[in-house]
Amino acid sequence: MQVRRVVTGHDESGRSVFLSDGLAPRHTDFQDIPGHGMVQVWCSGTEADPTLVRSSLIPEPGESSLLMVSFPPDAVMAAPLNPERALGELIDALPGLFQCFEPDQPGMHRTPTVDYGILLEGELWLELDDGQEKLLRSGDVIIQNATRHAWRNRSQQVAKVVFFMVGRPAD
């Protein structure tokens, strides 16, 4: 998954300038899960490009992270081409986030963030505790308040979502 990213900033005299225009460098297309990918478009930090630091995708309290994720159909997610290699890819590409997933409940996770999600393409089911579900379609917006959840793609098409994550203090 690749995303063109245009970044603005200031020159030495304080005038607005374009700092970069190109593909966001922190992106992954998961080789063993066709259609699954992620891009960290930006995150708060002091570096010229904070996404180049391979730190946690989960922002600290008061910080933020902008991710784009493509979700293939559940049938594809459940049957990686090479499960061991797929697991390694996920661990490497999703630091901090991967550790939030529950090993005994596939897909279920909880992050210490407030997430603003916008479904760009396709449709997804959002599953909460006790099996509560809502269908989301292209253009829908979800606000996740650090709740335990899973994303389910029961369609035959890849779904694409933008998540703006804001770190919040642990409960």
Backbone as JSON Lines, residues from 0, in Angstrom:
{"i":0,"aa":"M","n":[0.86,-1.17,0.0],"ca":[0.0,0.0,0.0],"c":[0.9,1.23,0.0]}
{"i":1,"aa":"Q","n":[0.73,2.05,-0.98],"ca":[1.54,3.26,-1.07],"c":[0.64,4.47,-1.15]}
{"i":2,"aa":"V","n":[1.08,5.55,-0.51],"ca":[0.3,6.78,-0.46],"c":[1.23,7.95,-0.76]}
{"i":3,"aa":"R","n":[0.82,8.8,-1.68],"ca":[1.57,10.03,-1.92],"c":[1.33,10.95,-0.73]}
{"i":4,"aa":"R","n":[2.42,11.51,-0.23],"ca":[2.36,12.38,0.94],"c":[3.06,13.68,0.6]}
{"i":5,"aa":"V","n":[2.36,14.8,0.77],"ca":[2.93,16.12,0.58],"c":[3.05,16.76,1.97]}
{"i":6,"aa":"V","n":[4.27,17.15,2.33],"ca":[4.53,17.7,3.66],"c":[4.96,19.15,3.53]}
{"i":7,"aa":"T","n":[4.35,20.02,4.31],"ca":[4.72,21.43,4.33],"c":[5.47,21.76,5.61]}
{"i":8,"aa":"G","n":[6.13,22.88,5.61],"ca":[6.86,23.35,6.79],"c":[7.25,24.79,6.57]}
{"i":9,"aa":"H","n":[8.37,25.18,7.17],"ca":[8.83,26.57,7.08],"c":[10.3,26.62,6.69]}
{"i":10,"aa":"D","n":[10.65,27.66,5.95],"ca":[12.06,27.86,5.67],"c":[12.69,28.67,6.79]}
{"i":11,"aa":"E","n":[13.96,29.01,6.64],"ca":[14.67,29.7,7.72],"c":[14.11,31.09,8.03]}
{"i":12,"aa":"S","n":[13.36,31.67,7.1],"ca":[12.75,32.98,7.36],"c":[11.31,32.86,7.85]}
{"i":13,"aa":"G","n":[10.84,31.61,8.03],"ca":[9.48,31.41,8.55],"c":[8.4,31.33,7.5]}
{"i":14,"aa":"R","n":[8.77,31.36,6.24],"ca":[7.78,31.28,5.15],"c":[7.4,29.83,4.91]}
{"i":15,"aa":"S","n":[6.15,29.62,4.49],"ca":[5.65,28.28,4.18],"c":[6.35,27.72,2.95]}
{"i":16,"aa":"V","n":[6.76,26.44,3.07],"ca":[7.41,25.77,1.94],"c":[6.96,24.32,1.9]}
{"i":17,"aa":"F","n":[7.14,23.69,0.75],"ca":[6.94,22.25,0.63],"c":[8.24,21.58,1.05]}
{"i":18,"aa":"L","n":[8.16,20.69,2.04],"ca":[9.34,19.96,2.49],"c":[9.55,18.69,1.7]}
{"i":19,"aa":"S","n":[8.45,18.04,1.31],"ca":[8.59,16.81,0.53],"c":[7.29,16.53,-0.21]}
{"i":20,"aa":"D","n":[7.44,15.75,-1.27],"ca":[6.3,15.3,-2.07],"c":[6.72,13.95,-2.65]}
{"i":21,"aa":"G","n":[6.16,12.9,-2.1],"ca":[6.51,11.57,-2.57],"c":[5.78,10.52,-1.76]}
{"i":22,"aa":"L","n":[6.17,9.28,-1.95],"ca":[5.52,8.2,-1.23],"c":[5.9,8.23,0.24]}
{"i":23,"aa":"A","n":[4.91,8.0,1.11],"ca":[5.19,7.89,2.53],"c":[6.15,6.72,2.72]}
{"i":24,"aa":"P","n":[7.28,6.93,3.4],"ca":[8.3,5.89,3.44],"c":[7.97,4.68,4.31]}
{"i":25,"aa":"R","n":[7.1,4.84,5.3],"ca":[6.8,3.71,6.19],"c":[5.53,3.03,5.72]}
{"i":26,"aa":"H","n":[5.71,2.07,4.82],"ca":[4.55,1.35,4.27],"c":[4.9,-0.12,4.1]}
{"i":27,"aa":"T","n":[3.87,-0.94,4.15],"ca":[4.06,-2.38,3.99],"c":[2.88,-2.97,3.23]}
{"i":28,"aa":"D","n":[3.17,-3.78,2.25],"ca":[2.19,-4.66,1.62],"c":[2.55,-6.04,2.1]}
{"i":29,"aa":"F","n":[1.66,-6.68,2.83],"ca":[1.97,-7.97,3.44],"c":[1.99,-9.06,2.37]}
{"i":30,"aa":"Q","n":[3.16,-9.58,2.13],"ca":[3.42,-10.54,1.08],"c":[2.53,-11.78,1.19]}
{"i":31,"aa":"D","n":[2.3,-12.26,2.39],"ca":[1.56,-13.5,2.58],"c":[0.08,-13.32,2.89]}
{"i":32,"aa":"I","n":[-0.37,-12.04,2.89],"ca":[-1.8,-11.75,3.07],"c":[-2.19,-10.78,1.96]}
{"i":33,"aa":"P","n":[-2.44,-11.28,0.75],"ca":[-2.73,-10.41,-0.38],"c":[-3.87,-9.42,-0.1]}
{"i":34,"aa":"G","n":[-3.6,-8.15,-0.41],"ca":[-4.59,-7.1,-0.19],"c":[-4.47,-6.41,1.14]}
{"i":35,"aa":"H","n":[-3.66,-6.96,2.06],"ca":[-3.48,-6.35,3.38],"c":[-2.25,-5.46,3.34]}
{"i":36,"aa":"G","n":[-2.41,-4.23,3.77],"ca":[-1.3,-3.3,3.78],"c":[-1.53,-2.19,4.78]}
{"i":37,"aa":"M","n":[-0.46,-1.45,5.08],"ca":[-0.57,-0.31,5.97],"c":[0.46,0.74,5.59]}
{"i":38,"aa":"V","n":[0.12,1.99,5.91],"ca":[1.02,3.12,5.72],"c":[0.89,4.01,6.94]}
{"i":39,"aa":"Q","n":[2.02,4.32,7.57],"ca":[1.97,5.38,8.57],"c":[2.28,6.66,7.81]}
{"i":40,"aa":"V","n":[1.28,7.5,7.64],"ca":[1.42,8.69,6.83],"c":[2.2,9.76,7.59]}
{"i":41,"aa":"W","n":[1.92,9.91,8.88],"ca":[2.61,10.9,9.7],"c":[2.36,10.59,11.15]}
{"i":42,"aa":"C","n":[3.19,11.11,12.02],"ca":[2.97,11.04,13.46],"c":[3.61,12.25,14.09]}
{"i":43,"aa":"S","n":[3.16,12.59,15.28],"ca":[3.76,13.74,15.95],"c":[5.16,13.36,16.4]}
{"i":44,"aa":"G","n":[6.02,14.33,16.45],"ca":[7.4,14.11,16.83],"c":[8.23,15.31,16.44]}
{"i":45,"aa":"T","n":[9.48,15.28,16.78],"ca":[10.34,16.43,16.52],"c":[11.26,16.22,15.32]}
{"i":46,"aa":"E","n":[11.39,15.01,14.86],"ca":[12.27,14.74,13.72],"c":[11.71,15.36,12.44]}
{"i":47,"aa":"A","n":[12.59,15.54,11.45],"ca":[12.15,16.06,10.16],"c":[11.05,15.18,9.58]}
{"i":48,"aa":"D","n":[11.2,13.87,9.69],"ca":[10.16,12.93,9.29],"c":[10.07,11.86,10.37]}
{"i":49,"aa":"P","n":[9.17,12.05,11.33],"ca":[9.11,11.12,12.46],"c":[8.71,9.7,12.08]}
{"i":50,"aa":"T","n":[8.14,9.49,10.89],"ca":[7.75,8.13,10.5],"c":[8.96,7.27,10.16]}
{"i":51,"aa":"L","n":[10.13,7.89,9.95],"ca":[11.32,7.11,9.62],"c":[11.87,6.36,10.83]}
{"i":52,"aa":"V","n":[11.48,6.77,12.03],"ca":[11.88,6.06,13.24],"c":[10.91,4.91,13.4]}
{"i":53,"aa":"R","n":[11.4,3.68,13.41],"ca":[10.53,2.5,13.44],"c":[10.04,2.23,14.86]}
{"i":54,"aa":"S","n":[9.47,3.24,15.5],"ca":[8.95,3.06,16.85],"c":[7.49,2.63,16.79]}
{"i":55,"aa":"S","n":[6.88,2.53,17.94],"ca":[5.49,2.07,18.04],"c":[4.56,2.9,17.17]}
{"i":56,"aa":"L","n":[3.6,2.22,16.57],"ca":[2.55,2.92,15.82],"c":[1.53,3.54,16.76]}
{"i":57,"aa":"I","n":[1.53,3.1,18.02],"ca":[0.6,3.62,19.02],"c":[1.18,4.91,19.59]}
{"i":58,"aa":"P","n":[0.49,6.03,19.43],"ca":[1.02,7.29,19.95],"c":[0.95,7.35,21.48]}
{"i":59,"aa":"E","n":[1.9,8.05,22.06],"ca":[1.9,8.3,23.5],"c":[0.77,9.29,23.82]}
{"i":60,"aa":"P","n":[0.38,9.39,25.11],"ca":[-0.66,10.37,25.48],"c":[-0.33,11.77,24.94]}
{"i":61,"aa":"G","n":[-1.3,12.36,24.27],"ca":[-1.15,13.7,23.7],"c":[-0.5,13.72,22.33]}
{"i":62,"aa":"E","n":[0.03,12.59,21.86],"ca":[0.63,12.52,20.53],"c":[-0.38,11.92,19.55]}
{"i":63,"aa":"S","n":[-0.02,11.9,18.27],"ca":[-0.94,11.4,17.26],"c":[-0.2,10.59,16.2]}
{"i":64,"aa":"S","n":[-0.99,9.81,15.46],"ca":[-0.46,9.01,14.36],"c":[-1.55,8.87,13.31]}
{"i":65,"aa":"L","n":[-1.19,9.03,12.05],"ca":[-2.14,8.88,10.95],"c":[-1.76,7.63,10.17]}
{"i":66,"aa":"L","n":[-2.67,6.64,10.16],"ca":[-2.44,5.38,9.46],"c":[-3.49,5.18,8.38]}
{"i":67,"aa":"M","n":[-3.08,4.51,7.31],"ca":[-4.02,4.01,6.32],"c":[-3.84,2.5,6.29]}
{"i":68,"aa":"V","n":[-4.96,1.78,6.27],"ca":[-4.92,0.33,6.3],"c":[-5.84,-0.23,5.23]}
{"i":69,"aa":"S","n":[-5.38,-1.25,4.54],"ca":[-6.25,-1.98,3.62],"c":[-6.52,-3.34,4.24]}
{"i":70,"aa":"F","n":[-7.79,-3.72,4.29],"ca":[-8.23,-4.99,4.86],"c":[-8.76,-5.88,3.74]}
{"i":71,"aa":"P","n":[-8.09,-6.99,3.47],"ca":[-8.64,-7.92,2.49],"c":[-9.83,-8.66,3.1]}
{"i":72,"aa":"P","n":[-10.56,-9.42,2.3],"ca":[-11.66,-10.22,2.84],"c":[-11.17,-11.15,3.96]}
{"i":73,"aa":"D","n":[-12.07,-11.45,4.9],"ca":[-11.73,-12.32,6.03],"c":[-11.15,-13.65,5.58]}
{"i":74,"aa":"A","n":[-11.65,-14.19,4.48],"ca":[-11.14,-15.49,4.0],"c":[-9.65,-15.4,3.67]}
{"i":75,"aa":"V","n":[-9.19,-14.27,3.17],"ca":[-7.77,-14.08,2.87],"c":[-6.98,-13.9,4.16]}
{"i":76,"aa":"M","n":[-7.51,-13.11,5.08],"ca":[-6.82,-12.88,6.37],"c":[-6.65,-14.2,7.14]}
{"i":77,"aa":"A","n":[-7.62,-15.06,7.04],"ca":[-7.61,-16.31,7.82],"c":[-6.7,-17.38,7.21]}
{"i":78,"aa":"A","n":[-6.25,-17.18,5.99],"ca":[-5.44,-18.21,5.32],"c":[-4.21,-17.6,4.65]}
{"i":79,"aa":"P","n":[-3.26,-17.08,5.44],"ca":[-2.05,-16.52,4.83],"c":[-1.32,-17.58,4.0]}
{"i":80,"aa":"L","n":[-0.65,-17.13,2.96],"ca":[0.07,-18.05,2.08],"c":[1.16,-18.81,2.84]}
{"i":81,"aa":"N","n":[1.89,-18.11,3.69],"ca":[2.91,-18.71,4.54],"c":[2.68,-18.15,5.95]}
{"i":82,"aa":"P","n":[1.94,-18.86,6.81],"ca":[1.56,-18.31,8.12],"c":[2.72,-17.84,8.99]}
{"i":83,"aa":"E","n":[3.8,-18.59,9.01],"ca":[4.94,-18.2,9.85],"c":[5.57,-16.9,9.36]}
{"i":84,"aa":"R","n":[5.76,-16.8,8.06],"ca":[6.35,-15.58,7.5],"c":[5.38,-14.4,7.66]}
{"i":85,"aa":"A","n":[4.07,-14.65,7.49],"ca":[3.07,-13.59,7.66],"c":[3.12,-13.04,9.08]}
{"i":86,"aa":"L","n":[3.24,-13.92,10.06],"ca":[3.32,-13.48,11.45],"c":[4.54,-12.59,11.66]}
{"i":87,"aa":"G","n":[5.67,-12.97,11.1],"ca":[6.88,-12.16,11.2],"c":[6.72,-10.79,10.56]}
{"i":88,"aa":"E","n":[6.06,-10.76,9.41],"ca":[5.8,-9.48,8.72],"c":[4.94,-8.57,9.58]}
{"i":89,"aa":"L","n":[3.89,-9.13,10.17],"ca":[2.98,-8.34,11.0],"c":[3.7,-7.79,12.22]}
{"i":90,"aa":"I","n":[4.49,-8.62,12.88],"ca":[5.23,-8.17,14.06],"c":[6.18,-7.05,13.69]}
{"i":91,"aa":"D","n":[6.87,-7.18,12.57],"ca":[7.85,-6.18,12.14],"c":[7.18,-4.87,11.7]}
{"i":92,"aa":"A","n":[6.08,-4.95,10.98],"ca":[5.45,-3.76,10.4],"c":[4.52,-3.03,11.36]}
{"i":93,"aa":"L","n":[4.07,-3.71,12.41],"ca":[3.07,-3.11,13.3],"c":[3.56,-3.03,14.75]}
{"i":94,"aa":"P","n":[4.77,-2.48,15.0],"ca":[5.25,-2.44,16.38],"c":[4.3,-1.64,17.27]}
{"i":95,"aa":"G","n":[4.09,-2.16,18.46],"ca":[3.17,-1.52,19.39],"c":[1.74,-1.92,19.13]}
{"i":96,"aa":"L","n":[1.29,-1.84,17.91],"ca":[-0.07,-2.22,17.56],"c":[-0.25,-3.74,17.61]}
{"i":97,"aa":"F","n":[0.71,-4.49,17.06],"ca":[0.58,-5.94,17.03],"c":[0.42,-6.5,18.44]}
{"i":98,"aa":"Q","n":[1.12,-5.94,19.4],"ca":[1.07,-6.43,20.78],"c":[-0.29,-6.19,21.44]}
{"i":99,"aa":"C","n":[-1.14,-5.37,20.86],"ca":[-2.47,-5.1,21.4],"c":[-3.48,-6.18,21.01]}
{"i":100,"aa":"F","n":[-3.13,-7.04,20.05],"ca":[-4.05,-8.08,19.59],"c":[-4.08,-9.25,20.57]}
{"i":101,"aa":"E","n":[-5.26,-9.86,20.7],"ca":[-5.46,-10.99,21.61],"c":[-5.22,-12.29,20.85]}
{"i":102,"aa":"P","n":[-4.23,-13.09,21.26],"ca":[-3.91,-14.31,20.53],"c":[-5.05,-15.32,20.46]}
{"i":103,"aa":"D","n":[-5.9,-15.36,21.48],"ca":[-6.97,-16.37,21.5],"c":[-8.27,-15.86,20.87]}
{"i":104,"aa":"Q","n":[-8.31,-14.6,20.44],"ca":[-9.49,-14.01,19.8],"c":[-9.02,-13.28,18.54]}
{"i":105,"aa":"P","n":[-8.87,-13.96,17.41],"ca":[-8.31,-13.34,16.21],"c":[-8.96,-12.0,15.86]}
{"i":106,"aa":"G","n":[-8.1,-11.01,15.68],"ca":[-8.55,-9.68,15.28],"c":[-8.93,-8.77,16.43]}
{"i":107,"aa":"M","n":[-9.28,-9.33,17.58],"ca":[-9.7,-8.48,18.71],"c":[-8.49,-7.79,19.31]}
{"i":108,"aa":"H","n":[-8.67,-6.49,19.59],"ca":[-7.59,-5.7,20.2],"c":[-8.17,-4.44,20.84]}
{"i":109,"aa":"R","n":[-7.34,-3.84,21.67],"ca":[-7.69,-2.57,22.31],"c":[-6.43,-1.74,22.38]}
{"i":110,"aa":"T","n":[-6.52,-0.51,21.9],"ca":[-5.38,0.4,21.96],"c":[-5.71,1.54,22.91]}
{"i":111,"aa":"P","n":[-4.7,2.11,23.58],"ca":[-4.92,3.23,24.5],"c":[-5.0,4.55,23.74]}
{"i":112,"aa":"T","n":[-5.91,4.59,22.77],"ca":[-6.03,5.75,21.89],"c":[-7.49,6.08,21.62]}
{"i":113,"aa":"V","n":[-7.72,7.31,21.23],"ca":[-8.99,7.69,20.61],"c":[-8.71,7.68,19.12]}
{"i":114,"aa":"D","n":[-9.47,6.89,18.38],"ca":[-9.25,6.73,16.95],"c":[-10.42,7.31,16.18]}
{"i":115,"aa":"Y","n":[-10.09,8.13,15.19],"ca":[-11.09,8.64,14.26],"c":[-10.87,7.86,12.96]}
{"i":116,"aa":"G","n":[-11.8,7.01,12.59],"ca":[-11.66,6.18,11.41],"c":[-12.62,6.61,10.32]}
{"i":117,"aa":"I","n":[-12.12,6.69,9.1],"ca":[-12.95,7.05,7.95],"c":[-12.79,5.94,6.91]}
{"i":118,"aa":"L","n":[-13.89,5.28,6.59],"ca":[-13.86,4.21,5.6],"c":[-13.87,4.85,4.21]}
{"i":119,"aa":"L","n":[-12.78,4.64,3.48],"ca":[-12.63,5.23,2.15],"c":[-13.24,4.38,1.05]}
{"i":120,"aa":"E","n":[-13.04,3.05,1.15],"ca":[-13.52,2.12,0.13],"c":[-14.03,0.86,0.8]}
{"i":121,"aa":"G","n":[-15.04,0.26,0.2],"ca":[-15.53,-1.03,0.64],"c":[-16.44,-0.94,1.85]}
{"i":122,"aa":"E","n":[-16.52,-2.07,2.57],"ca":[-17.33,-2.12,3.77],"c":[-16.65,-3.02,4.8]}
{"i":123,"aa":"L","n":[-16.88,-2.7,6.06],"ca":[-16.33,-3.46,7.17],"c":[-17.37,-3.58,8.27]}
{"i":124,"aa":"W","n":[-17.31,-4.67,8.98],"ca":[-18.1,-4.84,10.19],"c":[-17.19,-4.52,11.37]}
{"i":125,"aa":"L","n":[-17.68,-3.69,12.28],"ca":[-16.97,-3.39,13.51],"c":[-17.6,-4.23,14.61]}
{"i":126,"aa":"E","n":[-16.79,-5.13,15.19],"ca":[-17.27,-6.02,16.26],"c":[-16.75,-5.52,17.6]}
{"i":127,"aa":"L","n":[-17.64,-5.44,18.58],"ca":[-17.27,-5.04,19.94],"c":[-17.44,-6.24,20.87]}
{"i":128,"aa":"D","n":[-17.26,-6.0,22.16],"ca":[-17.46,-7.05,23.17],"c":[-18.81,-7.74,22.99]}
{"i":129,"aa":"D","n":[-18.87,-8.99,23.38],"ca":[-20.11,-9.77,23.36],"c":[-20.75,-9.88,21.99]}
{"i":130,"aa":"G","n":[-19.96,-9.68,20.91],"ca":[-20.46,-9.87,19.56],"c":[-21.29,-8.74,18.99]}
{"i":131,"aa":"Q","n":[-21.38,-7.6,19.67],"ca":[-22.11,-6.48,19.1],"c":[-21.41,-6.04,17.81]}
{"i":132,"aa":"E","n":[-22.2,-5.72,16.76],"ca":[-21.61,-5.38,15.46],"c":[-22.37,-4.24,14.79]}
{"i":133,"aa":"K","n":[-21.63,-3.49,13.96],"ca":[-22.22,-2.47,13.09],"c":[-21.52,-2.56,11.74]}
{"i":134,"aa":"L","n":[-22.31,-2.44,10.68],"ca":[-21.77,-2.42,9.32],"c":[-21.42,-0.98,8.96]}
{"i":135,"aa":"L","n":[-20.18,-0.8,8.47],"ca":[-19.73,0.51,8.02],"c":[-19.44,0.44,6.54]}
{"i":136,"aa":"R","n":[-19.86,1.48,5.83],"ca":[-19.65,1.55,4.39],"c":[-18.83,2.78,4.04]}
{"i":137,"aa":"S","n":[-18.38,2.83,2.79],"ca":[-17.58,3.94,2.3],"c":[-18.2,5.28,2.69]}
{"i":138,"aa":"G","n":[-17.38,6.15,3.28],"ca":[-17.84,7.46,3.73],"c":[-18.23,7.51,5.19]}
{"i":139,"aa":"D","n":[-18.45,6.36,5.83],"ca":[-18.82,6.34,7.24],"c":[-17.61,6.67,8.11]}
{"i":140,"aa":"V","n":[-17.89,7.25,9.28],"ca":[-16.86,7.64,10.24],"c":[-17.14,6.93,11.56]}
{"i":141,"aa":"I","n":[-16.08,6.44,12.19],"ca":[-16.21,5.79,13.5],"c":[-15.26,6.49,14.46]}
{"i":142,"aa":"I","n":[-15.73,6.69,15.68],"ca":[-14.87,7.2,16.74],"c":[-14.73,6.09,17.76]}
{"i":143,"aa":"Q","n":[-13.51,5.59,17.9],"ca":[-13.19,4.51,18.83],"c":[-12.61,5.13,20.1]}
{"i":144,"aa":"N","n":[-13.22,4.93,21.22],"ca":[-12.75,5.47,22.48],"c":[-12.05,4.41,23.3]}
{"i":145,"aa":"A","n":[-10.92,3.92,22.79],"ca":[-10.1,2.9,23.47],"c":[-10.91,1.66,23.8]}
{"i":146,"aa":"T","n":[-11.83,1.29,22.91],"ca":[-12.66,0.12,23.15],"c":[-12.04,-1.13,22.52]}
{"i":147,"aa":"R","n":[-12.38,-2.27,23.1],"ca":[-11.97,-3.57,22.57],"c":[-12.81,-3.83,21.32]}
{"i":148,"aa":"H","n":[-12.14,-4.18,20.22],"ca":[-12.86,-4.33,18.95],"c":[-12.07,-5.18,17.96]}
{"i":149,"aa":"A","n":[-12.75,-5.53,16.87],"ca":[-12.12,-6.2,15.72],"c":[-12.8,-5.7,14.46]}
{"i":150,"aa":"W","n":[-12.02,-5.68,13.39],"ca":[-12.55,-5.33,12.07],"c":[-12.75,-6.61,11.28]}
{"i":151,"aa":"R","n":[-13.93,-6.75,10.68],"ca":[-14.27,-7.94,9.88],"c":[-14.67,-7.5,8.48]}
{"i":152,"aa":"N","n":[-14.03,-8.09,7.48],"ca":[-14.37,-7.8,6.09],"c":[-15.05,-9.04,5.52]}
{"i":153,"aa":"R","n":[-16.37,-9.05,5.54],"ca":[-17.14,-10.19,5.06],"c":[-17.45,-10.09,3.57]}
{"i":154,"aa":"S","n":[-16.98,-9.04,2.93],"ca":[-17.22,-8.88,1.5],"c":[-16.13,-9.63,0.72]}
{"i":155,"aa":"Q","n":[-16.15,-9.46,-0.57],"ca":[-15.13,-10.06,-1.44],"c":[-14.15,-9.01,-1.95]}
{"i":156,"aa":"Q","n":[-14.26,-7.78,-1.44],"ca":[-13.43,-6.67,-1.9],"c":[-12.54,-6.17,-0.76]}
{"i":157,"aa":"V","n":[-11.4,-5.6,-1.12],"ca":[-10.53,-4.97,-0.13],"c":[-11.21,-3.69,0.36]}
{"i":158,"aa":"A","n":[-11.12,-3.44,1.65],"ca":[-11.64,-2.21,2.26],"c":[-10.45,-1.36,2.68]}
{"i":159,"aa":"K","n":[-10.56,-0.04,2.51],"ca":[-9.48,0.88,2.88],"c":[-10.0,1.9,3.89]}
{"i":160,"aa":"V","n":[-9.21,2.08,4.96],"ca":[-9.61,2.95,6.07],"c":[-8.45,3.87,6.44]}
{"i":161,"aa":"V","n":[-8.77,5.1,6.82],"ca":[-7.81,6.03,7.41],"c":[-8.12,6.1,8.9]}
{"i":162,"aa":"F","n":[-7.08,5.95,9.72],"ca":[-7.22,6.07,11.17],"c":[-6.33,7.2,11.67]}
{"i":163,"aa":"F","n":[-6.93,8.18,12.33],"ca":[-6.18,9.21,13.03],"c":[-6.25,8.85,14.49]}
{"i":164,"aa":"M","n":[-5.11,8.43,15.06],"ca":[-5.04,7.93,16.42],"c":[-4.43,8.99,17.34]}
{"i":165,"aa":"V","n":[-5.08,9.23,18.47],"ca":[-4.59,10.17,19.46],"c":[-4.36,9.4,20.76]}
{"i":166,"aa":"G","n":[-3.14,9.46,21.26],"ca":[-2.81,8.76,22.51],"c":[-3.52,9.37,23.7]}
{"i":167,"aa":"R","n":[-3.97,8.5,24.59],"ca":[-4.64,8.98,25.8],"c":[-4.06,8.24,27.0]}
{"i":168,"aa":"P","n":[-4.17,8.85,28.16],"ca":[-3.64,8.17,29.36],"c":[-4.31,6.84,29.58]}
{"i":169,"aa":"A","n":[-3.56,5.88,30.12],"ca":[-4.14,4.56,30.43],"c":[-5.21,4.7,31.49]}
{"i":170,"aa":"D","n":[-6.23,3.85,31.38],"ca":[-7.32,3.88,32.36],"c":[-6.86,3.31,33.7]}
